[in-house]
Amino acid sequence: MRNLVGVVLGGGKGTRLFPLTRYRSKPAVPLAGKYRLIDIPISNCINSGFNRIYLVTQFNSVSLHRHIRQTYAFDRFDGGFVEILAAQQTIVGADWYQGTADAVRKNLRYLEQPGIDYVLILSGDQLYRMDFQEMLDTHRAAQADVTIAAVPVTSEAAKAFGIMRLDETGRVVGFLEKPQTEEDLALVRTDPVWLEAHGIPCQSNRSEPGSPTDGSPPATRDCLASMGIYLFDRDVLVDLLKKSDYQDFGKEVFPMSIRTHHVQMHPFDGYWEDIGTIRSFYEVNLALAGPTPPFEFASESSPVYTHARFLPPTRIGRATIEQSLLAEGCIVADGAVIENSILGVRCRIGRDVTIRNSVLLGNDFYQASGEFPETAVTESIPIGIGEGSLIDGAIVDKNCRIGRNVRILPGEAAVTGGNNDSVVICDGVAVVEKAAMLPDGWTV
C-alpha cells in the first residue's frame, strides 16, 4: 500500500446539512458525540495500511483544518501525512473548485509525484468500515484501470443511487443514475444467483430502504449501487482528467471511464450510510445509540481515530439514562432523564431536564467549574441545558445556551415566548443552531 495515495473530497457546500454547515464544512460535522465525519475515511485509510492522504477543501474549512492539524500527526520517519489541498489562486487558474473531478484536476501535480501508482478517491460524508487492501487486491487481480466499490440494494432502494450493470467477470459495462421505472431497473439488475456465487447474500436486511414492514418476506437485493469510492491507476486518472473538462466523478468521469477503460466492481456488504441530509444525520446518530447499533465504534483491529481530548470522565447525578451515548466530560445533574439520545463532549444537563430522541453535539469549552454554575457567569443564560427543560426530537449544535423550562418539540407548531431565528425545522427535526441562546420558558 506504500504506492497508494488517498484523496478525500471534502469541498462541497453541504447545503442539505444546513444549518449544521453554516459555520463548518460537511466533513467537520460532529458524529456520535465525539467524532467528526472526516474521521471515518481517514481511519479506514490508516487501518488499511496506508497514511498518505490528501484532503480537498473549499467552504467553511477553518474548523476542519484545525481538527486535522490537532489529530493526524504521524511519525516523521514514517512519511505519512494528512495534507489539506484548499482552493487557491495559482498562475494557471484562479477559479473555485467547480466539482469533485475539477478539484482533483487542479491538484494533479501532487498526484504526479514519483512513487504513486494508485489513487483512491473517497467521500468525506459516509459512515462505513472497509479494508481498502481488499479493494486493491480486486483491482490488481482483474488488471483493471478503475475499480469502484458497490453495495447491494433492493430495486426500491436503487431509485436513490447510481446503479451499475456488470458482465460475468464483474466488469462494469453500464451505469444508470437513479433509475425510476421498471424498464430502467431491468437494464441494470444483477442476477441474484451471480451475487450469491460471489459471496453476497441476496436477501435484504429489513432496515434497508424499501424493505417490507408488513411481515412479508424480505425483498431481494438485485442491484449494485455505487458507493462513490473509486480506485484509479494513477496514470489513467491523470489522462482522464487532462483530456476532459468534466467536473464530477460520479456523473461524468466514471461513466466515461466505462466506455474507454476496464472498470471493475468491488463488492462491499457491510454497513454503509451516506450522511447527506439532516434526517439521515439524525437517524444514523440515534441508531448508533440503540441496543444493536448498525456500526460499532468499539473495534480493536479497526478503531476510529479522532482528536485526543484531555477531558475528565462524565459525571452523573441521580439521573435516569437509557439507550444513549455519553461522550467524555459531561455533567448530568439530579433528576435528569436521558432516553435514546447522544450527548457530545462537555454537555451540561441541568436538574430535572428531559432529553429524548435527540442529538446534542456538545460544547467546545467549559464555561466555569461546578455542577451547573449559573451564578458564576456574567451571561444571563449559561452554556448548557437549563433546569426543567424538555428536548424531544431535536439536534442541538455546539455551545448553545438553553434556559430554564424551555420546550423543544418539533411536533408542536406554535412558538411562544417570542420568535427565535436560531431554531430551524428541517426534515421534521428541530435544529438549534450553533451558539444559540433560548430564554427561560421559550417553546417550539
C-alpha positions as CSV (number, residue, x, y, z in Angstrom):
1,M,0.0,0.0,0.0
2,R,3.0,2.3,0.0
3,N,2.4,3.3,-3.6
4,L,-1.2,4.3,-3.0
5,V,-2.4,7.8,-2.1
6,G,-5.9,8.6,-0.8
7,V,-7.8,11.8,-1.8
8,V,-10.8,12.7,0.4
9,L,-13.3,15.0,-1.2
10,G,-14.5,17.5,1.4
11,G,-15.0,20.7,-0.6
12,G,-18.8,20.8,-1.1
13,K,-21.1,23.4,0.5
14,G,-23.1,20.7,2.3
15,T,-26.4,22.6,1.7
16,R,-28.6,19.6,2.6
17,L,-27.0,19.5,6.0
18,F,-27.7,23.2,6.7
19,P,-27.8,24.7,9.3
20,L,-25.1,22.3,10.7
21,T,-22.9,23.5,7.9
22,R,-23.5,27.2,8.4
23,Y,-20.1,27.6,10.2
24,R,-18.4,24.4,9.3
25,S,-17.8,22.2,6.2
26,K,-19.7,18.9,5.9
27,P,-16.7,16.6,6.8
28,A,-16.3,18.6,10.0
29,V,-19.8,17.9,11.3
30,P,-19.7,16.0,14.6
31,L,-20.7,12.4,14.7
32,A,-21.7,10.1,17.6
33,G,-20.8,12.6,20.3
34,K,-17.0,12.8,19.9
35,Y,-16.0,12.1,16.3
36,R,-16.3,14.1,13.0
37,L,-17.4,12.7,9.7
38,I,-13.9,13.2,8.3
39,D,-12.5,10.7,10.8
40,I,-14.3,7.8,9.1
41,P,-12.5,7.8,5.7
42,I,-9.1,8.8,7.3
43,S,-9.4,6.0,9.8
44,N,-10.3,3.5,7.1
45,C,-7.2,4.5,5.2
46,I,-4.9,4.1,8.3
47,N,-6.4,0.8,9.2
48,S,-5.9,-0.4,5.6
49,G,-2.2,0.1,5.8
50,F,-1.5,3.5,4.2
51,N,-1.3,7.0,5.6
52,R,-0.6,9.3,2.7
53,I,-3.8,11.2,2.4
54,Y,-4.9,14.5,0.7
55,L,-8.0,16.3,1.8
56,V,-9.6,18.6,-0.7
57,T,-11.5,21.5,1.0
58,Q,-13.1,24.8,0.0
59,F,-16.1,26.0,2.0
60,N,-16.1,26.9,5.8
61,S,-12.9,24.9,6.2
62,V,-11.3,26.5,9.3
63,S,-12.7,24.1,11.9
64,L,-11.9,21.2,9.6
65,H,-8.3,22.3,9.2
66,R,-8.0,22.8,12.9
67,H,-9.2,19.2,13.6
68,I,-6.8,17.7,11.0
69,R,-3.9,19.6,12.5
70,Q,-4.7,18.6,16.1
71,T,-5.4,14.9,15.3
72,Y,-3.3,13.5,12.5
73,A,0.4,13.9,13.2
74,F,2.5,11.0,12.1
75,D,6.0,9.9,12.9
76,R,8.3,11.9,10.7
77,F,10.3,8.7,9.8
78,D,7.2,7.0,8.5
79,G,6.4,9.5,5.8
80,G,2.7,9.6,6.5
81,F,0.6,12.8,6.2
82,V,-3.0,14.1,6.0
83,E,-2.5,17.3,3.9
84,I,-5.0,20.0,3.1
85,L,-5.5,20.9,-0.5
86,A,-7.6,24.1,-0.2
87,A,-8.9,26.0,-3.2
88,Q,-6.4,28.7,-4.1
89,Q,-5.4,31.1,-6.9
90,T,-2.4,30.0,-8.9
91,I,-0.7,31.1,-12.1
92,V,-2.7,28.6,-14.1
93,G,-6.1,29.3,-12.6
94,A,-8.0,31.5,-10.1
95,D,-11.4,29.7,-10.0
96,W,-13.1,27.9,-7.2
97,Y,-13.4,24.1,-7.5
98,Q,-16.2,23.5,-9.9
99,G,-16.9,19.9,-8.8
100,T,-15.2,16.8,-7.4
101,A,-13.3,16.0,-10.6
102,D,-12.3,19.6,-11.1
103,A,-10.9,19.7,-7.6
104,V,-8.6,16.8,-8.2
105,R,-7.7,18.1,-11.7
106,K,-6.5,21.4,-10.1
107,N,-4.2,19.4,-7.8
108,L,-2.8,16.8,-10.2
109,R,0.8,17.9,-9.6
110,Y,0.6,16.3,-6.1
111,L,-0.5,13.0,-7.6
112,E,2.1,13.0,-10.4
113,Q,5.0,12.8,-7.9
114,P,7.2,9.7,-8.1
115,G,6.2,6.6,-6.1
116,I,2.5,6.8,-6.7
117,D,0.8,4.1,-8.7
118,Y,-2.7,4.2,-7.4
119,V,-5.1,6.9,-6.3
120,L,-8.1,6.2,-4.1
121,I,-10.9,8.7,-4.3
122,L,-13.1,8.9,-1.1
123,S,-16.1,10.9,0.1
124,G,-16.0,12.8,3.4
125,D,-19.6,12.2,4.5
126,Q,-20.1,8.5,4.7
127,L,-20.2,6.0,7.7
128,Y,-18.7,2.6,7.0
129,R,-15.7,0.4,7.7
130,M,-13.8,-1.0,4.8
131,D,-10.4,-2.6,4.2
132,F,-9.1,-0.9,1.1
133,Q,-6.4,-3.6,0.8
134,E,-9.1,-5.9,-0.4
135,M,-10.3,-3.4,-3.0
136,L,-6.7,-3.1,-4.2
137,D,-6.5,-6.9,-4.5
138,T,-9.6,-6.9,-6.6
139,H,-8.2,-4.1,-8.8
140,R,-4.9,-6.0,-9.4
141,A,-6.5,-9.4,-9.9
142,A,-8.7,-8.0,-12.6
143,Q,-5.9,-5.9,-14.1
144,A,-8.4,-3.1,-14.1
145,D,-7.8,0.6,-14.9
146,V,-10.5,1.7,-12.5
147,T,-12.3,-0.1,-9.6
148,I,-15.4,1.1,-8.0
149,A,-16.9,-0.1,-4.7
150,A,-20.5,-1.2,-4.8
151,V,-23.1,-2.2,-2.2
152,P,-26.1,-4.5,-3.0
153,V,-29.5,-2.9,-2.6
154,T,-33.2,-3.7,-3.4
155,S,-34.9,-2.4,-6.5
156,E,-36.8,0.1,-4.4
157,A,-33.7,1.4,-2.8
158,A,-31.9,1.6,-6.1
159,K,-34.1,4.6,-7.2
160,A,-31.9,6.8,-5.0
161,F,-28.5,5.6,-6.2
162,G,-26.3,5.2,-9.3
163,I,-26.7,1.6,-10.4
164,M,-24.1,-0.5,-12.3
165,R,-24.6,-3.2,-14.9
166,L,-21.9,-6.0,-15.0
167,D,-20.8,-8.8,-17.2
168,E,-20.0,-12.3,-15.9
169,T,-16.5,-11.3,-14.8
170,G,-17.6,-8.4,-12.6
171,R,-16.5,-5.8,-15.2
172,V,-18.8,-2.7,-15.3
173,V,-20.4,-2.3,-18.7
174,G,-23.2,0.1,-17.9
175,F,-24.3,2.7,-15.4
176,L,-27.6,4.4,-14.8
177,E,-28.2,7.3,-12.3
178,K,-31.3,6.8,-10.1
179,P,-33.4,4.5,-12.3
180,Q,-37.1,5.2,-11.6
181,T,-39.1,3.0,-13.9
182,E,-39.3,-0.8,-14.2
183,E,-37.8,-0.6,-17.7
184,D,-34.8,1.3,-16.4
185,L,-34.3,-1.1,-13.5
186,A,-34.5,-4.1,-15.8
187,L,-31.4,-2.7,-17.7
188,V,-29.2,-2.7,-14.6
189,R,-30.4,-5.6,-12.4
190,T,-27.8,-8.2,-11.4
191,D,-28.8,-11.8,-11.3
192,P,-29.1,-12.8,-7.6
193,V,-27.5,-16.2,-8.5
194,W,-24.4,-14.3,-9.6
195,L,-24.4,-12.3,-6.4
196,E,-24.7,-15.4,-4.2
197,A,-21.9,-17.1,-6.2
198,H,-19.7,-14.2,-5.3
199,G,-20.4,-14.3,-1.6
200,I,-23.1,-11.6,-1.5
201,P,-26.4,-12.7,0.1
202,C,-29.3,-11.5,-2.0
203,Q,-31.8,-11.3,0.9
204,S,-32.1,-7.8,2.3
205,N,-31.7,-6.6,5.8
206,R,-35.1,-5.3,6.9
207,S,-33.6,-2.0,7.9
208,E,-32.8,-1.1,4.3
209,P,-34.8,1.5,2.5
210,G,-37.7,-0.1,0.7
211,S,-37.7,-3.3,2.9
212,P,-41.2,-4.6,3.7
213,T,-42.6,-3.8,7.2
214,D,-45.9,-5.8,6.9
215,G,-44.4,-9.3,7.7
216,S,-43.8,-10.3,4.1
217,P,-40.6,-11.9,3.1
218,P,-37.5,-9.7,2.8
219,A,-37.0,-8.1,-0.6
220,T,-34.3,-9.4,-2.9
221,R,-31.2,-7.3,-3.4
222,D,-30.6,-7.4,-7.1
223,C,-29.0,-4.0,-7.8
224,L,-25.4,-2.8,-7.2
225,A,-25.2,0.8,-6.1
226,S,-22.1,3.0,-6.4
227,M,-20.6,4.0,-3.1
228,G,-18.7,6.8,-4.6
229,I,-15.4,5.1,-3.8
230,Y,-13.0,4.9,-6.8
231,L,-9.6,3.3,-7.2
232,F,-7.7,4.5,-10.2
233,D,-4.4,3.6,-11.8
234,R,-2.6,6.9,-11.3
235,D,-1.7,7.4,-15.0
236,V,-5.3,6.6,-16.0
237,L,-6.7,9.2,-13.7
238,V,-4.3,11.8,-14.9
239,D,-5.1,11.0,-18.5
240,L,-8.9,11.1,-17.9
241,L,-8.8,14.5,-16.2
242,K,-6.3,16.2,-18.5
243,K,-8.2,15.1,-21.7
244,S,-11.6,16.3,-20.5
245,D,-13.2,19.2,-18.7
246,Y,-15.6,17.0,-16.8
247,Q,-16.4,18.4,-13.3
248,D,-18.0,15.5,-11.4
249,F,-16.7,11.9,-10.8
250,G,-20.0,10.2,-10.3
251,K,-21.9,11.8,-13.1
252,E,-19.2,12.3,-15.8
253,V,-15.7,10.8,-15.2
254,F,-16.9,7.4,-14.1
255,P,-19.4,6.9,-17.0
256,M,-16.7,8.0,-19.4
257,S,-14.3,5.5,-17.8
258,I,-16.7,2.7,-18.5
259,R,-16.6,3.5,-22.3
260,T,-12.9,3.8,-22.6
261,H,-11.2,1.7,-19.9
262,H,-11.5,-1.5,-17.9
263,V,-13.7,-0.7,-14.9
264,Q,-14.1,-3.4,-12.3
265,M,-16.7,-3.7,-9.5
266,H,-15.5,-4.4,-5.9
267,P,-18.4,-5.7,-3.7
268,F,-19.0,-4.5,-0.2
269,D,-21.7,-6.0,2.0
270,G,-21.1,-4.2,5.3
271,Y,-22.9,-1.2,6.9
272,W,-22.7,1.9,4.7
273,E,-24.6,5.2,5.1
274,D,-24.4,8.4,3.1
275,I,-24.9,11.1,5.7
276,G,-26.0,13.9,3.4
277,T,-29.2,15.3,4.9
278,I,-30.4,16.4,8.3
279,R,-32.8,13.5,8.5
280,S,-30.1,10.9,7.7
281,F,-27.7,12.6,10.2
282,Y,-30.4,12.4,12.9
283,E,-31.4,8.8,12.2
284,V,-27.9,7.5,11.9
285,N,-26.8,9.1,15.2
286,L,-29.9,7.7,17.1
287,A,-29.3,4.3,15.6
288,L,-25.7,4.4,17.0
289,A,-27.2,4.9,20.5
290,G,-29.5,1.9,20.1
291,P,-29.1,-1.6,21.7
292,T,-27.9,-3.1,18.5
293,P,-26.1,-0.3,16.6
294,P,-25.5,-0.9,12.9
295,F,-22.0,0.4,13.1
296,E,-19.7,-0.5,16.1
297,F,-17.1,2.0,17.1
298,A,-15.6,-0.4,19.6
299,S,-13.0,-2.3,17.5
300,E,-9.5,-3.3,18.5
301,S,-8.4,-4.1,14.9
302,S,-10.1,-1.1,13.1
303,P,-10.6,1.8,15.5
304,V,-12.0,5.2,14.5
305,Y,-9.4,7.9,15.3
306,T,-10.3,11.4,16.4
307,H,-8.9,14.4,18.3
308,A,-7.5,13.2,21.6
309,R,-9.0,15.4,24.3
310,F,-7.8,15.6,27.9
311,L,-11.3,15.6,29.5
312,P,-12.5,14.3,32.8
313,P,-14.9,11.3,33.0
314,T,-18.6,12.1,32.6
315,R,-20.2,12.9,36.0
316,I,-23.8,11.7,36.5
317,G,-26.0,12.6,39.5
318,R,-29.3,10.8,40.4
319,A,-30.4,10.6,36.8
320,T,-32.1,8.1,34.5
321,I,-30.3,7.2,31.4
322,E,-31.5,4.7,28.8
323,Q,-30.2,3.6,25.4
324,S,-27.9,6.6,25.0
325,L,-24.3,7.5,24.2
326,L,-22.5,10.0,26.5
327,A,-19.1,11.4,25.5
328,E,-16.4,12.3,27.9
329,G,-16.5,15.5,30.1
330,C,-20.3,15.7,30.5
331,I,-22.1,16.8,33.7
332,V,-25.6,15.4,34.2
333,A,-27.5,16.8,37.3
334,D,-30.0,15.2,39.6
335,G,-33.4,14.3,38.2
336,A,-32.3,14.4,34.6
337,V,-33.9,11.8,32.1
338,I,-31.9,10.9,29.0
339,E,-33.5,8.5,26.6
340,N,-32.5,7.4,23.2
341,S,-30.1,10.3,22.8
342,I,-26.5,11.3,22.3
343,L,-24.6,13.8,24.5
344,G,-21.5,15.2,22.9
345,V,-18.3,16.3,24.8
346,R,-18.7,18.7,27.7
347,C,-22.5,18.7,27.7
348,R,-24.1,20.3,30.8
349,I,-27.5,19.0,31.7
350,G,-29.4,20.8,34.5
351,R,-31.7,19.4,37.2
352,D,-34.9,17.8,36.1
353,V,-34.1,18.1,32.4
354,T,-35.7,15.6,30.0
355,I,-33.9,14.8,26.7
356,R,-35.5,12.2,24.3
357,N,-34.7,11.2,20.8
358,S,-32.2,14.0,20.4
359,V,-28.6,14.6,19.4
360,L,-26.6,17.1,21.4
361,L,-23.3,18.0,19.7
362,G,-21.7,19.2,23.0
363,N,-19.5,22.2,23.7
364,D,-16.1,23.4,22.7
365,F,-15.1,24.6,26.2
366,Y,-16.1,24.7,29.8
367,Q,-17.7,27.9,30.9
368,A,-16.9,27.6,34.6
369,S,-16.4,24.9,37.3
370,G,-19.2,23.4,39.4
371,E,-22.2,21.3,38.6
372,F,-24.3,24.0,36.8
373,P,-22.7,27.3,37.7
374,E,-25.5,29.8,36.8
375,T,-24.2,32.3,39.4
376,A,-20.6,32.1,38.3
377,V,-21.1,33.7,34.9
378,T,-21.9,37.2,33.6
379,E,-24.4,36.0,31.0
380,S,-28.0,35.6,32.0
381,I,-28.1,32.1,30.5
382,P,-25.0,29.7,30.9
383,I,-23.9,27.2,28.3
384,G,-25.9,24.0,28.6
385,I,-29.5,22.9,29.2
386,G,-31.3,24.8,31.9
387,E,-33.3,23.3,34.8
388,G,-36.7,21.7,33.9
389,S,-36.2,21.9,30.1
390,L,-37.6,19.3,27.7
391,I,-36.0,18.5,24.4
392,D,-37.5,15.8,22.2
393,G,-36.7,15.0,18.5
394,A,-34.1,17.7,18.1
395,I,-30.4,18.3,17.2
396,V,-28.7,20.9,19.4
397,D,-25.5,22.3,17.9
398,K,-22.4,23.3,19.9
399,N,-22.1,26.0,22.6
400,C,-25.9,26.6,22.9
401,R,-27.4,28.4,25.9
402,I,-30.8,27.0,26.7
403,G,-32.6,28.5,29.6
404,R,-34.9,27.0,32.3
405,N,-38.2,25.3,31.4
406,V,-37.6,25.5,27.6
407,R,-39.6,23.1,25.5
408,I,-38.3,22.0,22.1
409,L,-40.7,19.6,20.4
410,P,-40.9,20.0,16.6
411,G,-44.4,18.4,16.6
412,E,-45.7,21.5,18.4
413,A,-46.3,24.1,15.7
414,A,-46.9,27.1,17.9
415,V,-44.0,29.3,19.0
416,T,-44.5,31.1,22.3
417,G,-42.3,33.4,24.3
418,G,-41.1,35.3,21.3
419,N,-39.7,34.2,17.9
420,N,-36.1,32.9,17.7
421,D,-34.3,32.5,14.4
422,S,-31.8,30.1,16.0
423,V,-34.2,27.1,15.8
424,V,-34.9,25.7,12.3
425,I,-37.2,22.7,11.5
426,C,-35.5,20.5,8.8
427,D,-37.0,17.2,7.7
428,G,-39.2,17.2,10.7
429,V,-36.2,17.7,13.1
430,A,-35.8,20.8,15.2
431,V,-32.2,22.1,14.8
432,V,-30.9,24.5,17.4
433,E,-28.1,26.4,15.6
434,K,-24.6,26.8,17.0
435,A,-24.2,29.2,19.9
436,A,-27.9,29.9,20.0
437,M,-29.5,31.4,23.2
438,L,-33.0,30.4,24.1
439,P,-34.6,32.4,27.0
440,D,-36.4,30.9,30.0
441,G,-39.8,29.4,29.1
442,W,-39.2,29.5,25.3
443,T,-41.2,26.9,23.4
444,V,-41.3,25.5,19.9
